Amino acid sequence: MDLLVLIIIFTAVGGVLSVMAAATFLLLPDRHRNAVLPHGISFAIGALLAVAFWGLIPEAFAEIKPEQFQTLSGTILAGVLGFFVLEKLLIWRHCHFGSCEAHGDEDDHNHDHSHSHGVAKSAGALIILGDSIHNFVDGVLIAAAFLTDVQLGIVTSLAVAAHEIPQEVGDFAILLHGGYSKRKALFYNVLASLTTVLGGVLAYFGLENLHDSLPYFLALAASSFIYIAVADLIPSLHKKTDMKTSLQQIALIATGVLLICSLHGIAHNLEV
């Protein structure tokens, strides 16, 4: 079979398969899913931070020379600040076109609720953007593995699918928390997963040109995940301060971190 066809098939499998596996979360009855959703946010925080600090950033630094370290660090910083500005614009748009701006002494409670909804909605938009960048990089990595050896390419695509599943579950939780319907959450996640195919095809035709840019794509994806976890999700956990809930949150964040780190280690061993 033609190598390009294999790359297209397995990048699609690596991206879409993980989304469809994670989508079983959407099959839960509304009552059970709503009960699980707050726990999913805690899990998502751990998963996003682990993907950024355990996977994307180390891989980015491994691909560059020491004299480029400062530039790459600056890219991560610029990404965090850039996502802050982008979220400001998204919230501003929601407030002005969704009527959440307060005027005089109007109902402050309704304004706060609408503003919070705007923040949650913007976090959903940012997670889709960050996931698209991350999946694009995955596509480049899968294509690079196929260009090295077909068996290595197959193993890499399956490893990508496996370590993406817990993160995708967290993504679904974030989108539902942001007010997206189940159908829209699934649609946007599948759409973001298709950038894996785009990355694979572009890498096939110009891997040498993409290779120098790859660390900076990784850095931008990492900065988006860091920003979402720290700026949008962690503050939402502070709304409940009782000991039982706090311990549950800590345990689920730790679970997200440990699961991603474990799967990343397994995927690395399989690639080697």
N, C-alpha and C positions, 0 to 999 in steps of 0.2 A: 504493500500500500504506500502511496506517496507520503513523504514525510510531512508535508504541509497539512494534508488531510488528517494525519494522526495528531498533529499539534492542535488543530481545530477541535477534533473530537474530544481529546483528553483535557484541553483547557476548559471546554464546555462542561465536561464531567467534573473536573476539579472545582469549578465555580458553582454550577447549578446544583450539583448533587448535594453539596454541603447546605445550600439554602433549603432544598426540599426536605432534607433530613431534619434540619432545625425547625421547619414549618410544622412539624408534628405538634409543636407548642401551641399552634393556632387551633388545633383540633380539640383542645380541652374545652369543656363547657364553660360558658362565660363566667359562671359563679366561681368555678375552680381556678380559671385563668386569672380572674381579678384578684383572687386570694394569693396566687403565686406571683403576680406581677411585681409587687414591692420587693419581694425576694430576688426576682430576676434583675432588678435595677442594681442591687448590691452585687450580685454575681457579675453583671456586666462591667461594673467598675473594676473589679479584680481582673477580668478577662482583658479589657481594653488596656489597662496599665501594664499587664504582663506581655501582651503582644507588642506594645511600644518599647518597653525597657528590656525585655528578655529576647525579643525577636528582631524587630525592625532596626532599632538603633545599633545594636552590636553588629548586625549584618551590614548596615550602612558604613560603619567605621572600618569593618574588615575589608571593604572594597576600595578604600582610598589610601593615599600616602599620608604619613604623619604631618607633613606641611599643609595638608588640606583639612586637618581636624577642626581648626578654628572656623573655617568657612562652613563646614558641615554643621557645627554647633550653632553658628549664626543662622543657618537655614532652619533649624529646629525652633530657635527663638523667634525668627521672623514668621514661621508658620503659626506658632501659638498666638502671636500678636495679630497676625492676619486673620485667623479664625475668630478672634475677639471682635475685630472690626466687621467681619462678615456677619457674625451673629447679631451685632448691633444693627446692621442694615436690615437683617431679616426681621428682627423684633420691631424696628421702626416701621417697616412695611406692614407687619401684622397689626400694629397699633393704629396706624393711620387708615388702613383699608379694612380693618376688622373692628373699628370703633372701640379701642381699649384706652384711648387717651382721656384722661380726666379733665374736666372743665369746671373750675371753681370748686364748689362744695358738693359736687355730684357724688354718688355712692362710691366711696373709697374701697369698700369691700369688693364690689363688682369689678372695679378697676384692677385691684390687686389680683383677683382671680383671673381676669382676662390677661393681665400682664404675665402671670405665671404660666398660663396656657401658651402665650406667645413664646416664652423662653423654652418650654418643652417642645413646641413645634419646631423652633429653630434648631434645637439639639438634634431632632430627627433629621432635618435637612443636612446638618453637618455630618451626622453619622453616615448618611448615604454617600456624601462627597468623599469622606475619609475612606470608607469601605471601597469605593470605586478606585481610588488611587492604590490602595492596598492590593485589590484584586488584579489591577493592571500589572503591578510588580510581580505578583504570583504568576501571571501569564508569561511574563518575560523569563522568569526562572524555570518554568516548565518547558518552554521552548528551548532554552539553553541546555537543559538536561537532554531533551530529545536530539538536539544537534550533536551532543556528545555520544549518546548511546540510547537506542530505542527502549531497552529494558529500564534504564535509569529514568527515562522520561515517564514511563508508565508508573513506576514506583513513586516518583516525585509528585505526579498529579494526584495519586491516591493519598499520599501523605498530606498534601495541601488540603484536600477535601476533609480529611480526618481532623486536622488541627483547626480548620475553619468552623466546624459545626458548633462548638460551645460559644464561639464569638458571635456566630449568626443568631443563636438563641438569645444572647444578650441584646443584639441589634433589634430583634423583634420586640423584646421587652421595652426598649427605649422608644421605638416607633409607636407602640400601643400606648405607652405612657404619655406620648406627645399628642395623642388624639387621632392618630391614623386608624382607619378601619383595617380589619384583618386583610381584606382584599388589596387595599393600597399598600399595606406593609409588605405583603408577599410580592406584589408587582414591583415595588421599588427595590426590594432586595434581589429579585431575579434580574432586574435591569442593571443593578450595580455589579452583579456577578458576571454579566456578559463582558465587562471590561477585561476579564481574564482572557477571553478569546481575542480581544483587540490587542492586548499586550503580547500574546503568543504570536499572532500574525505579524505584527510590526517587528517583533524580535527576529522572526524567521527571515524577513527581508533586509533587516538592518541592525543586527545585534551589535556590531562594532560601534555604530553611532549611538545606540541606546545605552551601551555598557557604561559610558562615562557619566550619563545622567541618572543611572539607576540609584546610586546612593542618595541622591537628592530627592527622588521620588519616595524612597523609603523614609527619609527624614520628614517629609511633608505628611506622609501617612501617619507616622508616629506622633507628630505634633498635633494632628487633628484628634487622635485618640486620647492623648494626654489632656488636651483642652476640654474635650467633652466630659471626661471622667472627673476632672478636678473642678471645672467651672460650672457645669450643669448638673451632674449627677450627685456628687458628694454633698452639695448644699441641701439637696432634697432629702437626704437621710437625716439631717439635723432637725427635721420637723418633729420627730419622735425621739424623746430622750430617756425613756424608761430603760432600766437595766436589761430586761429580757430582750427588747427589740434591738438595743445597741449591741449586745453579744451576738444576736443572730446576724446583724449586718456585718460585724467583724468576721464572723465565721464564713459567711457567704463570699465576702471579698477575698478572704484567704483561699477559699475553695476555687474561685475563678482564677486566681494567680497560680495555684498549684496545678490545676488541670491544664492550663495553657502551657506552663513550663514543662510539664511531663510530656504532653503531646508534641511539643516542639523538640524535646530531646529524642523522643522515639522517631520522629520524622527525620531528624538529623542523622541518627544512626542508620536508618533505612537508606538514606541518600548515599552515605558513606559505604 
